[in-house]
Amino acid sequence: MKRTFKLSTGVFGEGDPKICAPIVGRTKEDVFKAAEVIAKTEADVVEWRGDWFDRGEDRDELLEVLQGIRGRIRAKALLFTLRTVYEGGQLAVMKDTYYELNDRAARSGYVDLVDVEAFREEERTSEEIRKLQSAGVHVIASFHNFDRTPDREELIRRLTRMQEMGADVAKIAVMPQSREDVMTLMEATMEADHSLDIPVVTMSMGRLGVLSRLAGTLTGSAMTFASVGEASAPGQIPIEQMRVFCQLLSMK
């Protein structure tokens, strides 16, 4: 049986894919403005991409911004993500700083989920996941490749490894170079959804991979990302359009 879990906006890993709207503001004012806009949408999850924030390594500022987002998004679930330059993000930090900031966010009381780059230091990831979970948050283990799409076996191996590490969710985002790459990602997602005990979240990025963001109901991907304003990754479509597509494809 799939190990689902409850969020304020529903059960993660059950039913239609959750819609996540990222915040990528550079300043506190930009972040809060985006949070106020997203609060009025039908997003299930709000992701704060802390790596985009100009003062992302300031511990006190981090907590202040998280508190401000939480107060503005009301009952929506909050995902904290520090995407490093090693996986296509904006932040170049030492490993210890990266883990410390994730831990600080998890223990703030404002966050429901934390993203951890699974293979940044693979032998340490399981320990860090347990620490974050002990703070009361759910952990999304992630892997991103902005250059290419690994073969199906490699995709499944990485998703399986994330489960072995103890993550609550296994996430992969890859860049397609062909239509075949998009189908490879979607087929691997279906297989992993059937074989793993935890929810999986996958996407094929860029314009070529848009179909993968819409087809979670079919493939078993438990969450999709949609933009409200500036997109955080190539291929995201506006949340208004995403909600329509999800309703059309709903299994209900």
Secondary structure by P-SEA (a helix, b strand, c coil): ccccccccccccccccbbbbbbbbcccaaaaaaaaaaaaaccccbbbcccccccccccaaaaaaaaaaaaaccccbbbbbbbccccccccccccaaaaaaaaaaaaacccccbbbbcccccccaaaaaaaaaaaabbbbbbbcccccccccaaaaaaaaaaaaaacccbbbbbbbbccaaaaaaaaaaaaaaaacccbbbbbbbccccaaaaaaccccccccbbbbbcccccccccccaaaaaaaaaaaccc
